[in-house]
Amino acid sequence: MMLIKSLTAASLVLGVHSAAFAEDDLMSILEGKTGSAAAQYVESEEVAKLKKAVNPSSAEQNIFFQFLVDKNYEKALFQWSAAFSGSTFQGTETGKALEAFLNYKNGLKLTGVESLLAISEPQKIDASVISLWKENLNDKDPVWGMAQVTWNPYWTQVFGVGAEMAVVLQKSYVAEDLGALTELIKKTPVDSAERNILQWQLVLNLGIRGDSAKAAQVLAHLMKAKNNPIDKDLMTITAGRLLYQNGFLDASLKYYEKISKKSDYWFQAQEEMAWAYMRKGEPQNAMAITKTLTYPHFKGWVGIESYLLSSFSSLKVCDYPGVLTTMKSIKSQFGDHLVALEKLAADPHQPAVANLMKSLSEGPVSTAKLGKEAHLLPAYASKDEVLSLLVKRHEYLTKEAGLAEQLYARSLTFGNLQGHFETLKNQVQTRAQLTQGAGYQRVQELAKAELEDSKQVMQRLRIVEVEMIQQVDSASKFLKHANVSESKKGSTGANGKFAMSFANDKEIWFDELSNFKVDVKKGCSKESVKE
């Protein structure tokens, strides 16, 4: 009797639902809609395979699969805990991959992808879930460039070489094994951006190892390659460095001269040109260049080593007042910078760092864009690839943290308790904060490294000072026995309409810089000496 009543009740319910569906169909026809209510209940082939593999054993699991069939991924995510929490399936490779997929589909892309790639035995994931991932994620998605995981070769056959390269290129291979780097290069398509980035790292790797011939060979090919994201001026100055390193000074100068004044690498190129002239035994040429580098208005653009070079070149031509003038100017030019670096070394949470990170999140940052704040930051902070990646990752995670908070808020209106969404929200927020903290730590590391370099430069400046004192003392004794007739040698400088003397230090046009002329005919050498 109870069975008859139950069947009757069920019939009534079905009748009501059938009437409702009929009403929906009639309204669809009247309103000109072509879809039907029944169509939304047709399971996709992959979900059908997955359902068969999982074999749902509870009403909660059946509800979950219904949401999955309907492609209502938000409700499917909300239902996940009720359906599978504590179950064997949840801990399987397929279960982890499916949960990661739901996170990805709900906007938590980085969380989802990193969870997927963290699965230790991905080959055990059911093919139906792999198909769902392949259908929704391609190798061009920016999320690959944010995911910090150890790449498993299995994923290359699923998502392609492009995805693999985006993940592995977050790491620098400048100091890595050459064999491993070469194998990575072989995987990439010819003239692809990924191959060019890896070849650039090969150039640096070979250069550091002292194999300049091979480095130059790779660099020559790279400079002609298509789809090359490496800055042309950076490659040019690197070519100059390779030549300088091997003693081809005249050839290196030709490459340094190719760097235009519009380039962020111009000051570096000028300084390295001056060192090349010093090695050639032409301090007068180095002195002409350092006159530009020590121009007072370049505060924040030029490093302290340029002032060491200026003092050294002046010493070589016995311009002792010039040595003292340069040394005296160091405090006014670098005092604030060194104090700022000391503050960063103690606590990197300074306003200038926050502004730098904000600028980096919007794209590449030039020294000109930093303005006066460049003097309050480590010299190469704006060009540091590690810092740039951390800033981008923080931005990505911050957006995900916002989405996680919205998901948590919406999950509260869902039928079951959703405490794990609060945990998820907190986890994403914590990761965003840790990434930001890593960015500040990176700036701190750069500040400490520059401080150490500055201390070494200061020590070398003291050596120049001591050498100057010794030369002055020796000269005073030497002149007592020297012939009054002196013939000094050494003359050089810029040629052309922009050539300038050191007569005055009035404000000058930027186009005039690097065109100073130095006359050192009254240098240190003498023709004859009395015994």
QUIGI-V945451 format. One record per run of one state. SS is the DSSP state (H for helix, E for strand, L for the rest). FROM is the first residue (numbers start at 1). TO is the last residue. If there is no record, write none. Layout:
((SS:FROM:TO) (SS:FROM:TO))
//
This chain:
((L:1:1) (H:2:30) (L:31:36) (H:37:41) (L:42:44) (H:45:54) (L:55:58) (H:59:69) (L:70:72) (H:73:84) (L:85:88) (H:89:91) (L:92:92) (H:93:105) (L:106:108) (H:109:117) (L:118:121) (H:122:124) (L:125:126) (H:127:136) (L:137:141) (H:142:145) (L:146:153) (H:154:159) (L:160:160) (H:161:168) (L:169:177) (H:178:187) (L:188:192) (H:193:209) (L:210:211) (H:212:222) (L:223:231) (H:232:245) (L:246:248) (H:249:256) (L:257:265) (H:266:279) (L:280:282) (H:283:293) (L:294:295) (H:296:298) (L:299:304) (H:305:316) (L:317:319) (H:320:346) (L:347:350) (H:351:361) (L:362:366) (H:367:376) (L:377:380) (H:381:383) (L:384:384) (H:385:411) (L:412:418) (H:419:479) (L:480:481) (E:482:482) (L:483:490) (E:491:491) (L:492:499) (E:500:500) (L:501:509) (H:510:512) (L:513:515) (E:516:516) (L:517:518) (E:519:519) (L:520:528) (E:529:529) (L:530:531))
//
